Each structure stands twice: as structure tokens, then as C-alpha cells.
Amino acid sequence: MANKQKLIVIKRDAYGRETWQYEGHVLRRSKLGILIEARFNRTDLPFHGITLRKNDRFEELYLLNKWFNIFAIHDIDTDELKAWYCNVTRPPIINSNLIVYDDLALDLLVFPDDRQLTLDEDEFEKLDLSPEEKKSAQKGLSELELIFKNPAQFRFETLLRQG
């Protein structure tokens, strides 16, 4: 990994306040977005039937024209896919060494057995967003649900090429 370009990911809330920052490495770039690898940098956390463990491997896709990002969560010991965690966000800001995104609370958790769980709808409804932003965010969630209609066929490369 020493040869891979490092970058910083900054997660902000819907109002632009930084809530989390971590380092990642670029795996692939395209004109549509970027795929990075990062490690979970918090203590172990039980989460809707899975456990996010310190140093679990995350593959993270950020697309310039989409209102979401997608994280594939892999176990630190076995590299087995635990789930995909999808954040509904404003389109990210991406430059050579930085990714910044605004999380809009709404999330989709997708399990390898095809189950989908929409999270934090109540928090999303409480956000002070414009009608256009709410509509774009809800469209982002609908796109994610469609992308993961058959999780076994999901490929990051397809979205990096086609958006």
C-alpha cells in the first residue's frame, strides 16, 4: 500500500460541521468519481446485526454527480464482506488529496443475503433542507435501493464507469 496515494476524508453533517475525519488510499479514479480504501478507526461497535471492528477494511465509492456514497465493509481478520453501508449525502467535493461530503442522515444498510435496512429516516425528516435537497436526497436513496436490488451483482467498477 505504500505506493498508493493517500488522502483525507472529511465527513460533515448537513450543516457543514465536521463530524469525522480519517485517512484513506486511492484505489481507482475516473471522471465520475473515486474509489478508496480506508480502515475503521474507532473502537468496536455493534451495528444492526454486525460488528464494526477497529481496522475493518472499507472500500468507499464517491461519485461526483450522486447524492450518496457506498462503503463495502470487510472483516479485518477474514476480509469477508459484512455489509454495504450507504450514506445519502450531497454530492462530494473531491480533489487530489481530499474528499469532503455532507451526510444527510438517511442511510441504507445492505446485507450480503439481500436484506436492506433504511436507517435514520426520522433524523432526515428533522433536517432543515430545501425542498429540492429533500427531493434529491430521496432520489439518492431510491437509486441505492435499485443498485442493490441484487447485491451479488453490485460492482464498484460499473458505477465508476457509468455513474
C-alpha positions as CSV (number, residue, x, y, z in Angstrom):
1,M,0.0,0.0,0.0
2,A,3.0,2.3,0.3
3,N,2.7,3.3,-3.4
4,K,-1.0,4.2,-3.2
5,Q,-1.9,7.9,-3.0
6,K,-3.1,8.9,0.5
7,L,-5.9,11.3,1.1
8,I,-8.1,12.6,3.8
9,V,-11.9,12.0,4.1
10,I,-13.9,14.6,6.0
11,K,-17.5,13.8,6.9
12,R,-19.6,16.8,7.7
13,D,-23.2,17.0,9.0
14,A,-26.0,18.5,6.9
15,Y,-25.0,22.0,8.1
16,G,-21.3,21.7,7.1
17,R,-19.8,20.9,10.5
18,E,-17.1,18.3,10.5
19,T,-18.1,15.2,12.4
20,W,-15.3,12.7,11.5
21,Q,-12.0,12.7,9.7
22,Y,-9.8,9.8,8.6
23,E,-7.2,8.7,6.1
24,G,-7.6,6.5,3.0
25,H,-5.8,5.4,-0.1
26,V,-6.9,5.8,-3.7
27,L,-7.7,2.5,-5.4
28,R,-9.2,4.0,-8.6
29,R,-10.3,7.3,-10.1
30,S,-12.5,8.1,-13.1
31,K,-14.0,11.3,-14.4
32,L,-17.2,10.3,-12.4
33,G,-15.6,9.7,-9.0
34,I,-13.2,7.9,-6.8
35,L,-12.8,4.5,-5.1
36,I,-10.7,4.5,-1.9
37,E,-9.7,2.1,0.8
38,A,-9.8,3.1,4.4
39,R,-9.7,1.4,7.8
40,F,-12.4,1.8,10.5
41,N,-10.7,4.0,13.1
42,R,-13.0,3.7,16.0
43,T,-13.4,1.1,18.7
44,D,-15.6,-2.0,18.0
45,L,-19.2,-1.1,17.5
46,P,-22.3,-3.4,17.3
47,F,-24.4,-2.2,14.4
48,H,-27.7,-3.7,13.3
49,G,-26.5,-7.3,13.5
50,I,-22.9,-6.8,12.5
51,T,-19.9,-5.6,14.5
52,L,-17.8,-2.8,13.0
53,R,-14.3,-3.7,14.3
54,K,-11.3,-1.4,14.6
55,N,-9.3,-1.7,11.4
56,D,-12.1,-3.4,9.4
57,R,-11.3,-2.6,5.7
58,F,-13.7,-0.3,3.9
59,E,-13.9,0.2,0.2
60,E,-15.6,3.6,-0.3
61,L,-17.1,4.9,-3.5
62,Y,-17.7,8.7,-4.0
63,L,-19.4,9.8,-7.3
64,L,-19.3,13.5,-8.2
65,N,-22.9,13.6,-9.5
66,K,-24.7,11.4,-7.0
67,W,-26.4,12.1,-3.7
68,F,-24.9,9.1,-2.0
69,N,-21.7,7.2,-1.2
70,I,-21.3,3.4,-0.8
71,F,-19.0,1.7,1.6
72,A,-18.2,-2.1,1.4
73,I,-17.3,-3.3,4.9
74,H,-14.8,-6.2,5.1
75,D,-13.8,-8.1,8.3
76,I,-10.3,-7.3,9.5
77,D,-9.4,-11.0,10.0
78,T,-11.1,-12.8,7.1
79,D,-11.8,-9.9,4.7
80,E,-15.3,-11.4,4.3
81,L,-17.9,-8.8,3.2
82,K,-20.1,-7.9,6.2
83,A,-22.4,-5.4,4.5
84,W,-22.6,-2.3,2.3
85,Y,-23.3,0.9,4.2
86,C,-24.7,3.7,2.0
87,N,-24.9,7.3,3.1
88,V,-27.3,9.7,1.5
89,T,-25.2,12.9,1.0
90,R,-24.9,15.9,-1.1
91,P,-22.5,15.3,-4.0
92,P,-18.9,15.2,-2.6
93,I,-16.1,17.6,-3.1
94,I,-13.1,15.6,-4.4
95,N,-9.6,16.9,-5.2
96,S,-6.2,15.2,-5.3
97,N,-5.8,14.6,-1.6
98,L,-9.2,15.3,0.0
99,I,-12.8,14.1,-0.1
100,V,-15.5,16.1,1.7
101,Y,-19.1,15.1,2.0
102,D,-22.2,16.3,3.8
103,D,-24.1,13.5,5.4
104,L,-27.9,13.9,5.3
105,A,-28.6,11.4,8.0
106,L,-30.6,8.9,5.7
107,D,-28.7,5.6,5.3
108,L,-29.2,2.2,3.6
109,L,-27.6,-0.9,5.1
110,V,-27.4,-3.8,2.7
111,F,-26.5,-7.3,3.8
112,P,-25.0,-10.0,1.6
113,D,-28.2,-12.0,1.9
114,D,-30.1,-9.3,0.1
115,R,-31.8,-7.7,3.1
116,Q,-31.9,-3.9,3.1
117,L,-32.5,-1.7,6.1
118,T,-33.2,2.0,5.7
119,L,-31.9,3.9,8.7
120,D,-32.4,7.3,10.4
121,E,-35.5,8.4,8.4
122,D,-36.7,10.4,11.5
123,E,-33.4,12.3,11.7
124,F,-33.6,13.1,7.9
125,E,-37.1,14.5,8.3
126,K,-35.9,16.8,11.1
127,L,-33.2,18.4,8.9
128,D,-33.7,21.9,7.6
129,L,-33.2,21.2,3.9
130,S,-34.7,22.9,0.9
131,P,-37.5,21.1,-0.9
132,E,-35.0,20.5,-3.8
133,E,-32.4,19.0,-1.4
134,K,-35.0,16.7,0.2
135,K,-36.1,15.5,-3.3
136,S,-32.5,14.9,-4.4
137,A,-31.8,13.0,-1.2
138,Q,-34.8,10.8,-1.6
139,K,-33.9,10.2,-5.2
140,G,-30.4,9.2,-4.0
141,L,-32.0,6.6,-1.6
142,S,-34.2,5.3,-4.4
143,E,-31.1,4.9,-6.6
144,L,-29.3,3.0,-3.9
145,E,-32.3,0.6,-3.4
146,L,-32.3,-0.1,-7.2
147,I,-28.5,-0.6,-7.3
148,F,-28.7,-3.1,-4.5
149,K,-31.8,-4.9,-5.8
150,N,-29.5,-7.8,-6.4
151,P,-26.4,-7.2,-4.2
152,A,-24.5,-10.2,-5.7
153,Q,-24.2,-8.3,-8.9
154,F,-23.0,-5.0,-7.4
155,R,-19.6,-3.8,-8.7
156,F,-17.9,-0.5,-7.9
157,E,-16.3,-0.5,-11.3
158,T,-19.7,-0.3,-13.0
159,L,-20.6,2.9,-11.2
160,L,-17.1,4.4,-11.7
161,R,-17.6,3.9,-15.5
162,Q,-21.3,4.7,-15.9
163,G,-22.3,6.7,-12.8
